[in-house]
Amino acid sequence: MDIQTTYEDVLQRAEKLPPGQRLLLIEHLLRQMRNTQAGQDAYPVWEDYAASAPYPLCGEDAQAWVSRTRRESDESRGQQ
């Protein structure tokens, strides 16, 4: 890429890419930025927190919670 290429030039070229290639470009740029920021107070990503909480977090399985709240909601609507 020519040093004289501007931000606007890059945007115009990116807009001509098919959606899949645009996503690849975004992923590449994000990876590059994360690597650049590593050690420079980089922003944490969700993977940094994965598996950091005990299972089940609030003493109830997530699917059991969803089923229970749906059932309670259905019962509440049935009474109205």
C-alpha positions as CSV (number, residue, x, y, z in Angstrom):
1,M,0.0,0.0,0.0
2,D,1.3,3.4,-1.0
3,I,2.3,5.7,1.9
4,Q,0.0,8.4,0.4
5,T,-3.1,6.1,0.7
6,T,-5.6,7.9,2.9
7,Y,-8.2,6.7,5.3
8,E,-10.9,7.6,2.8
9,D,-9.1,5.6,0.1
10,V,-9.1,2.5,2.3
11,L,-12.8,3.0,3.2
12,Q,-13.8,3.3,-0.5
13,R,-11.9,0.1,-1.3
14,A,-13.3,-1.7,1.7
15,E,-16.9,-0.8,0.7
16,K,-16.3,-2.6,-2.6
17,L,-15.4,-5.9,-0.9
18,P,-18.0,-8.7,-0.5
19,P,-19.4,-9.0,3.0
20,G,-17.3,-12.1,3.9
21,Q,-14.1,-10.3,3.0
22,R,-15.1,-7.2,4.9
23,L,-15.6,-9.4,8.0
24,L,-12.1,-10.9,7.4
25,L,-10.7,-7.4,7.1
26,I,-12.4,-6.3,10.4
27,E,-11.1,-9.4,12.2
28,H,-7.6,-8.9,10.9
29,L,-7.6,-5.2,12.0
30,L,-9.0,-6.1,15.5
31,R,-6.3,-8.8,15.9
32,Q,-3.6,-6.4,14.8
33,M,-4.8,-3.7,17.2
34,R,-5.0,-6.2,20.1
35,N,-1.5,-7.3,19.4
36,T,-0.3,-3.7,19.2
37,Q,-2.0,-2.9,22.5
38,A,-0.7,-5.9,24.3
39,G,1.2,-4.7,27.3
40,Q,-0.1,-1.2,26.8
41,D,-3.2,-1.5,29.0
42,A,-5.1,-3.3,26.3
43,Y,-8.8,-3.6,26.8
44,P,-9.9,-6.9,28.2
45,V,-11.9,-9.2,26.0
46,W,-14.6,-11.6,27.1
47,E,-12.2,-14.5,26.8
48,D,-10.3,-13.0,29.7
49,Y,-13.2,-13.8,31.9
50,A,-14.3,-17.1,30.5
51,A,-14.7,-19.8,33.2
52,S,-13.9,-17.3,36.0
53,A,-17.2,-17.9,37.7
54,P,-18.3,-21.1,39.4
55,Y,-21.0,-23.2,37.8
56,P,-23.9,-22.7,38.5
57,L,-23.3,-19.0,39.3
58,C,-26.4,-18.4,41.3
59,G,-27.1,-21.9,42.4
60,E,-29.4,-22.7,39.5
61,D,-28.7,-24.1,36.0
62,A,-29.4,-21.5,33.3
63,Q,-31.8,-23.8,31.4
64,A,-33.6,-24.6,34.6
65,W,-33.9,-20.8,35.3
66,V,-35.3,-20.1,31.8
67,S,-37.8,-23.0,32.1
68,R,-38.9,-21.9,35.6
69,T,-39.4,-18.2,34.7
70,R,-41.3,-19.1,31.5
71,R,-43.6,-21.4,33.5
72,E,-44.1,-18.7,36.1
73,S,-44.9,-16.1,33.4
74,D,-47.4,-18.5,31.7
75,E,-49.1,-19.1,35.1
76,S,-49.2,-15.4,35.8
77,R,-50.8,-14.7,32.4
78,G,-53.2,-17.5,32.9
79,Q,-54.5,-15.9,36.1
80,Q,-55.1,-12.6,34.5
